[in-house]
Amino acid sequence: MINRTKIKQSDLWYVIGLITTDGNLSIDGRHINITSKDVEHLEIVKKALGINNKITMKTRGHHIEKIYGFLQFGDVAFYKYLMTIGLMPKKSLILSSIKVPRQHFNHFLRGVIDGDGNIHRWIHPQNKGEQWELRIYSASPLFINWLYSETCKIFNVRGIIVTNKTRAMYVVKFGKMAARVVLKGCYTNGYIALERKYILAKSCISSYKGWSRSVTIGH
């Protein structure tokens, strides 16, 4: 069983962010599942939670070539706790706000980004300047609006929410300066993070030289 009092709060809220995006609660009222193509990262999550459950490999969707790591663990008390803060089975379309303590929101958001976020870099075709964007995806409009509002308030930034009608997804977008502020607040040394996104986040954070001020961040 998971003892929440013995888990580092930064790790706990990171994992909750990961469950919110790349995980789900089984309808049996007991099991919590996390899926990731980064199996080594699931091993880190196991260690943080203090569990030794086996990671299995499964295909996802109709693409048999896409094989993912699957971590499942049973804990009725932890399951009930997740329900009290806003998670539920079959959450994809109905997820709303999550009761995250303000002091741990950055850890929760890092888990969300590692789960359903994208940190993208490209070179502007006209001015050849380096561009960055942070995107977070969700099928739930209630959740994406809450997440956007909390992120803007806590990090004093602005972005936009767009609808991807093709994928039936809602997307939060932060441009390069706002993205840098958010990523700097989330991806700090010494905390759990998905390595490939940690590397991208650090590249964005260190690539601000020459950037002008922007209305997307507070002054």
WOJOVEN-V282427 format. One record per residue. RES is the residue in one letter. PHI is phi in radians with two decimals (999 if undefined). Layout:
BEGIN
RES_PHI + RES_PHI
END
This chain:
BEGIN
M_999 + I_-1.51 + N_-1.81 + R_-1.09 + T_-1.29 + K_-1.76 + I_-1.59 + K_-0.96 + Q_-1.07 + S_-1.11 + D_-1.21 + L_-1.04 + W_-1.28 + Y_-1.10 + V_-1.12 + I_-1.10 + G_-1.09 + L_-1.18 + I_-1.12 + T_-1.05 + T_-1.86 + D_-1.70 + G_-2.26 + N_-2.82 + L_-1.75 + S_-1.18 + I_-1.33 + D_-1.38 + G_1.35 + R_-2.42 + H_-1.68 + I_-2.02 + N_-2.15 + I_-2.30 + T_-2.02 + S_-2.77 + K_-1.38 + D_-1.69 + V_-1.10 + E_-1.06 + H_-1.22 + L_-1.09 + E_-1.12 + I_-1.15 + V_-1.10 + K_-0.98 + K_-1.10 + A_-1.10 + L_-1.47 + G_1.30 + I_-2.07 + N_-2.21 + N_-1.08 + K_-1.31 + I_-1.60 + T_-1.83 + M_-1.94 + K_-2.42 + T_-1.46 + R_-2.18 + G_1.23 + H_-1.73 + H_-1.75 + I_-1.17 + E_-1.38 + K_-1.63 + I_-1.86 + Y_-2.14 + G_-1.38 + F_-2.29 + L_-1.92 + Q_-2.20 + F_-2.49 + G_-1.87 + D_-2.84 + V_-1.08 + A_-1.13 + F_-1.19 + Y_-1.01 + K_-1.11 + Y_-1.10 + L_-1.06 + M_-1.14 + T_-1.20 + I_-1.68 + G_2.18 + L_-1.48 + M_-2.87 + P_-1.13 + K_0.87 + K_-1.48 + S_-0.82 + L_-1.68 + I_-2.06 + L_-1.00 + S_-2.17 + S_-1.34 + I_-2.03 + K_-1.41 + V_-1.85 + P_-1.02 + R_-0.94 + Q_-1.23 + H_-2.01 + F_-1.08 + N_-1.09 + H_-1.24 + F_-1.04 + L_-1.13 + R_-1.07 + G_-1.10 + V_-1.10 + I_-1.12 + D_-1.11 + G_-1.45 + D_-2.18 + G_-1.91 + N_-2.49 + I_-1.90 + H_-2.09 + R_-2.12 + W_-2.71 + I_-1.84 + H_-1.08 + P_-1.15 + Q_-1.58 + N_-1.60 + K_1.09 + G_-1.37 + E_-1.33 + Q_-2.08 + W_-2.34 + E_-2.60 + L_-1.89 + R_-2.15 + I_-2.30 + Y_-1.90 + S_-2.79 + A_-1.53 + S_-1.79 + P_-1.15 + L_-1.14 + F_-1.18 + I_-1.15 + N_-1.22 + W_-1.12 + L_-1.08 + Y_-1.09 + S_-1.06 + E_-1.16 + T_-1.12 + C_-1.08 + K_-1.20 + I_-1.31 + F_-1.75 + N_0.99 + V_-2.29 + R_-2.38 + G_-2.58 + I_-2.50 + I_-2.03 + V_-2.16 + T_-1.88 + N_-1.67 + K_-1.17 + T_-1.10 + R_-1.74 + A_0.92 + M_-2.21 + Y_-1.87 + V_-2.26 + V_-1.53 + K_-2.18 + F_-2.10 + G_-1.23 + K_-1.00 + M_-1.29 + A_-1.17 + A_-1.06 + R_-1.08 + V_-1.08 + V_-1.12 + L_-1.14 + K_-1.11 + G_-1.34 + C_-1.74 + Y_-1.75 + T_-1.92 + N_-1.08 + G_1.63 + Y_-2.06 + I_-1.06 + A_-2.80 + L_-1.18 + E_-0.97 + R_-1.17 + K_-1.42 + Y_-1.06 + I_-1.10 + L_-1.13 + A_-1.06 + K_-1.13 + S_-1.14 + C_-1.12 + I_-1.04 + S_-1.60 + S_-1.92 + Y_-1.59 + K_-1.06 + G_1.57 + W_-1.30 + S_-1.54 + R_-1.16 + S_-2.43 + V_-1.28 + T_-1.45 + I_-2.25 + G_-1.21 + H_-1.93
END
